[in-house]
Amino acid sequence: MAARAYWQGQIRLALVSIPVEIYAATRSGAQIAFHQIHAPSGKRIRYEKVAPGVGPVEPEEIVKGFEVAKGEYVLLAQDEIDAVKLESKRTLELTRFVDMDEIDVLYFERPYFVVPADDLAEEAFIVLREALRRTRKVGLGQLAMRGREYLVSLKPCGRGMVLETLRYADEVNKAQGYFRDIPDDAPDPELLGLAESLIGKKVAKFDPRTFHDRYVDALRDLIERKKKAHGRKIVEEKEDAGAGRGANVVDLMAALKKSLEKPEAKPRRAAKKAPARKRA
C-alpha cells in the first residue's frame, strides 16, 4: 500500500460515518521525456519567471491572482485559499445511488482505491461495500481534493471499493453535434453477419498485459540508432497513406470475406525489458 494516502476523511451515509483513506489506483506508464535544447550550443533551454518592468522574481514573491478587469487582479495567498470552508474537504456524503451501467463512459475520469482508515471502520465499510454489490448500485457524491470539488462515484472492488472522479455535465461535449451527419440506415444483413463473424474470431478475455506502448519502443530504438549515427539525421520512409486506410478496398463484401479467411494471429504478451548493460 502507498505510504501516504491521497485523501483522508469519512464517507457519510445518512447518520453513518465511515473513516476511510483514498490511494491512487493508477500510475504513469513509461514515457520518453524530451528537453528543449539550443541546437548551436547544445545547451538546455531554461525558463525564468519575470515581471514586466521588474525582471526575474523570487518564488516567495509570487501569489495567485484572479483578473477582475483588464490588468486588475484580486491577490490571494495560499493559506487564504486553503482556509476556504467546504464540508466535502473531509466528508464524502453519498447523496444518490444509480445503476452500475447508467453512467456514460464519457463521464469517468480517474480511479482511486478506498480502504477503511482503521479496524473500527472495517465493519461499516464492509456493510456498505456488500450493500452496493447486492443492489448493483453506485453511490454518488462530491469530494474536494487538490484545489477543486469533484463529482465522484463509489462502487465495490474485491475486498475494497473504488472511487472514480467524474466530469460535470458542462465538461462533456454533446455527441449529437458530431454524429448528426451519419446516416441512420439499417446495414445489409449479409454484411452485418460477416462483420459479426469477424468480431467473433477476435473475442478474448481482457488482459492488459498483452498491450504495451509501441510508440515508446520506437522512440527508444530511434534514440539508440541516433547515438550510433553520431548526429547524422535519421528519417524513416513514410508508408503509403492510402494503404493504411484501405483506400484500395472497393467491395466491402469481398474485404470482409477475405478478412475471415485470414488466419488469426495469437496475441503476444508484452516483451520483458532486457536488463540495462553496464557501462565500461
N, C-alpha and C positions, 0 to 999 in steps of 0.2 A: 504494500500500500504506500502511496506517496507520503513523504514525511510531513507535508503541510497541506491542510485542506484548502480548497479554492474558496469555500464559503462555509461558515458555521452558523447555525441558528436552529429554528424549530419549524416543523410542519404542523399546522393547526387545522384540525377537522372539527368544526363546531367547538365544543368545550375541551377537546382532547388536544394536547400539545406533545409533540414527539421531538426531542433534541436529535439533530442529525448533522452530519458532515457531508460535504459535496467535494468530489475529486474529478479532475478532468479525465474523460474516458478516451480521448484520442491524443495523438501527438503528431508533430510534423514529420513527414517522410524525408527520405534522403533527397537533398536538393543541391544543385550546383550554384554556389554564390559567386557572383562576379563583382569586381570593383571597377570604378571608373579610373582610367589611367591616362595621364598626359603622354601621348604617343612619342613626341620628340625626345622627352627626357626619361620616360619610363617611371615617372613619379606618380604616386597615388593622389587623386584629387581629394582635397579636404574642404569641408564647409564650415563657415563661421556664422554665428548669429550676430547680426548687426542691426543697429537702429539708424535710420536716415539722419544725417547731420550729427550723429554721436559716434558711430563706428562700432567696433566689436564690444559686446556686453558680457558681463559675467552671469552664469546660470542663476545665482541667487537674486539677481536684479530683475528676473523675468517673472511676471504674473500673468494670469489668464484674464482676457478682456472680451466683453460682448459689445459689438458695434451697435449703437442705438441710433446713430446718424453718421453721415459721411465724415470719417476721421474722428468721431467722438465715441469713446468707449466707457463702459462701466467695468472697473477693475475689481477682480475677486482674488483673494488669497486662497491657497489650497485648504487651509483649516476652516475657512468660511464655507467652502463647498462641502467639505466633509461633515460639517455640522448640520447640514440640511436634514430635517426630521422626516423620515419616511418609515412607516412600520415594516414595509417589506424588506428593509435592510437586514432585519433579524428574524422575520417571520414569513413563511410561505403559507398563506391561507388558501386552502382548496375551496374554491367558491362554486365550481361546476364540474360535472362529470359527463363525458361523452363516450360514444362507442369508439373502440380502438381504430376502426378503419374510416372514421368520419373526418379526420383531419387530413387535408390535402398535403401531399409531399412537398409542395412549394413552400409551406409554412415552416417546415423543420429547419433548424439552423445548426445547433451543436449539442452533443450529448455529454452528460456528466453522471458519474456513479454516485448513488446516495446510500449511505450506511448509517446505522444508529450511532449516536455520539458516545454512548456508554452502555453498560449492562442493564441499567434501569430502563433504558429506552427500547430495549430489544422486544419486549412483549407487545407493546403498542405498535412498534414498527412492523412486526410480523403479521399482526391482525390487519393493519391497513394494506399491506402487500397482498395477503391472501384474499381480502375482500375485493380488491381491484382485479385480481386474477379470476376469481369465481364469477364476478359480474361482467368481466371482459370490458371494463371501463377504464378511461384515462382521466386522471384528475387534472384540472386546470387552475392556475393561479398566477400571481405576479410576484416577482422577486427582484430586488435591487442588488446588482453586483457591478463592481468596477465602473462606477460613474453613470449607470443608466438602469432603468427598470425594465425587466424583461417579462413578456408573457411566456409561461412555461407549462409543460405537460409532465405528468408523473405516471410511470407505469412499472409493473413488476419486471424483474430481470434476474432469473436464477434465484439465489437466496437474498438478493438485494433489490434495489429499484433503480431505474434510470430516469433522470430529469433531462428534458430536452428544451432548450430555448427555442421559441417560436417567433417568426416575424409577425409584426402587426399588419392589419389589413391594408394600410396605406403604403406598406413596403413591398407589396406583391402586385406585379402588373397583371391586368386582366387579359386572359388568354384570347378572348374574342377578337381583340384588335389584331392579333397575329394569325388567327385561324379562319377568319371570316371568308377569305377568298378560296379556301379549299373546298371543292365540291363535296356535297353530301350524298354522292351516288353509291348505290349498292354494288359491291365488286362482283366480277364474274365468278360463279360458283366453282368452276373448274380451277381457275387461277387461285382462288381462295383455298381450295383443297390442297393444291400443290404447295402453297406458302405454309399451310399448317403442317404438312408432312416435313417440310424443310426445317421448321421450328422443332418438330418432334425429334428429328435426328440430333439436335444440339441440346436437348434437355439434359440438365445435370444439376446436382445439388450445388448450392453456392459455397465456394471455397475461395476466399480472397487471396490465399497463398498461391493460387495459380496465375495471379496477375502481378506485374511489377511495372515500374516506371521505365519504359524503354527509351524515353527521351533523355533521362538522366544517364542511362547507359551509353547512348550515342554521344552525348556531350563529353563523358569521361573518355571515350575512345578518341574523339576529336582532339581533346587536350593532350592525350598521350602521343598521338601522331604529330601534333604541332610541336611538342617538345623535341621529338626525333627529327623534325624537319628544320630545326634551328631557325625558326622565324619565317620560313617560306610559307606563303599563303596556301591554304588548303580549301578548295571549294568542291563539294560533291556535285556530280552531274544531276541535273533536275530530271525527275521522272516525267513521262508524258502525262500532262494534266488530264487528258481525256480518258486515259486508261483507268485511273483511279475512280472516276465517276461512272464507269460503264458506258462511255459515250458511244461505243460500237454496238451496244445492245439495242436491237430494233424490235425483236419479237420477245415479249415478256414471257409468253408460254414456253418458248424454247429455252430461254435463260433459266427459268425455274426447273424445268425438266433436267437440264444439264447440271444444275446445282445438286439435284437429288442423286444423280449418277456418280458424282464426285465422292471418292472415299473420304470418310470423316477422320481427320487427324485427331489423335488423343491430346487433350490439353496438357501442357507441360508445367511442372511446378517452377516457381522462380528459382533460378540457379543460385547456389550459395556463393557468397563473395569469397574469392581466394584471399588468404592472409597476406597482408602487406609485406613485401620483400624488404629485408633490412638493407639500409644503405651502407655501402662500403666506407 
